[in-house]
Amino acid sequence: MEQLQHSTDDLEHYRPRLFGVAYRMLGDAAEAEDIVQEAYLRWQQADRTDVRAPEGWLVAVVTRLAIDRLRRLETERRAYAGPWLPEPIATERVADNEELASDLSLALLVLLERLGAEERAAFLLREVFEADYDEIARVLEASVPAVRQMVHRARERVRGGRSRFAAPPDARERLLGRFLAALEAEDRDALLAVFAPDATFTSDGGGRVPAARNVLRGPDRITRFLLGIQRKYRLPITHEVRSLNGEPAIASYAFGHLYCVTAIDMDGDRISAVYRVLNPEKLRYVE
């Protein structure tokens, strides 16, 4: 009984890290929780006589389970209605937890979709969780040179899609304020001014609620779409800036219920990308 309690305590102590690995791999909080629970069950059933580092053992199991699950999800995501975006999560309560609140942005998770399952795992373990190459090689059951190459390729692909300038939270919050003010005033010129020339707008309705079926590109097209939606659906919507995925983002409410989440990526002092999640199945971890 004492060893069982110790193992449970170990899992609870490492849960933020385990969930952080699984969530970043999958972009799906419910799937991540399932994987952490599966790792817990395997820990209970395993012969732990030779396990010297419970954390490393659990991270390895979670990573391998996430790789297998991601490969199965790829078919579903190809058949998804419209663009697929990761499931946002509220991070107000975990703001002090570095394992969960750092490098968690929707922009990064979208970029990770460019990577294969093992490549994504190698990148996350190295760049986010600062694991050494020997540890990653053991987790992925690969050679150290192969892991180094995976991390290098992933780093180049992710770096190529990231904004050139990292924006502090207060600058992001001010830009969100400008964006909301222009949208609520239906001020076309002010709205155009907040977007970078190559800005994109991606919305995920999952076929359940109205959303753009393709990625919109360019300030003019994005502005026309947003103002068109604003004028067509005269809903009593209220907006709130919240900490979502470790960054300020907009939670929008209609009739007292969460309607959508809007996150942005920035390039300098303008919006380079908008990510709007409307699929109600993906809003559970914000409410």
ZIRA-V130440 format. One record per backbone hydrogen bond with DSSP energy under -0.5 kcal/mol. CO is the residue of the C=O (numbers start at 1). NH is the residue of the N-H. Records with the same first field share a line. If there is no record, write none. Layout:
CO = NH / NH
This chain:
1 = 5
2 = 6
3 = 7
4 = 8
5 = 9
6 = 10
7 = 11
8 = 12
9 = 13
10 = 14
11 = 15
14 = 18
15 = 19
16 = 20
17 = 21
18 = 22
19 = 23
20 = 24
21 = 25
22 = 26
23 = 27
27 = 87
28 = 32
29 = 33
30 = 34
31 = 35
32 = 36
33 = 37
34 = 38
35 = 39
36 = 40
37 = 41
38 = 42
39 = 43
40 = 44
41 = 45
42 = 46
46 = 48
48 = 51
50 = 52
53 = 57
54 = 58
55 = 59
56 = 60
57 = 61
58 = 62
59 = 63
60 = 64
61 = 65
62 = 66
63 = 67
64 = 68
65 = 69
66 = 70
67 = 71
68 = 72
69 = 73
70 = 74
71 = 75
72 = 75 / 76
73 = 77
74 = 78
75 = 79
77 = 80
80 = 82
86 = 88
89 = 245
91 = 94
92 = 95
94 = 97
96 = 98
97 = 100 / 101
98 = 102
105 = 109
106 = 110
107 = 111
108 = 112
109 = 113
110 = 113
111 = 114
112 = 115
116 = 120
117 = 121
118 = 122
119 = 123
120 = 124
121 = 125
122 = 126
123 = 127 / 128
124 = 128 / 129
125 = 131
126 = 130
132 = 136
133 = 137
134 = 138
135 = 139
136 = 140
137 = 141 / 142
143 = 147
144 = 148
145 = 149
146 = 150
147 = 151
148 = 152
149 = 153
150 = 154
151 = 155
152 = 156
153 = 157
154 = 158
155 = 159
156 = 160
157 = 161
158 = 161 / 162
159 = 162
168 = 171 / 172
169 = 173
170 = 174
171 = 175
172 = 176
173 = 177
174 = 178
175 = 179
176 = 180
177 = 181
178 = 182
179 = 183
180 = 184
181 = 185
182 = 187
183 = 186
186 = 188
187 = 191
188 = 192
189 = 193
190 = 194
191 = 194
192 = 195
194 = 271
196 = 199
199 = 218
200 = 274
201 = 216
202 = 276
203 = 205
204 = 278 / 279
205 = 208 / 209
216 = 201
218 = 222
219 = 223
220 = 224
221 = 225
222 = 226
223 = 227
224 = 228
225 = 229
226 = 230
227 = 231
228 = 232
229 = 233
232 = 234
233 = 235
235 = 237
236 = 255
238 = 253
240 = 242 / 251
242 = 244 / 249
243 = 91 / 92
244 = 247
247 = 244
249 = 242 / 251
250 = 252 / 262
251 = 240
252 = 259 / 260
253 = 238
254 = 257
257 = 254
260 = 252
261 = 277
262 = 250
263 = 275
265 = 272 / 273
267 = 269 / 270
270 = 267
271 = 196
272 = 200
273 = 265
274 = 202
275 = 263 / 277
276 = 204 / 278
277 = 261
279 = 282
280 = 283
283 = 286 / 287
285 = 90
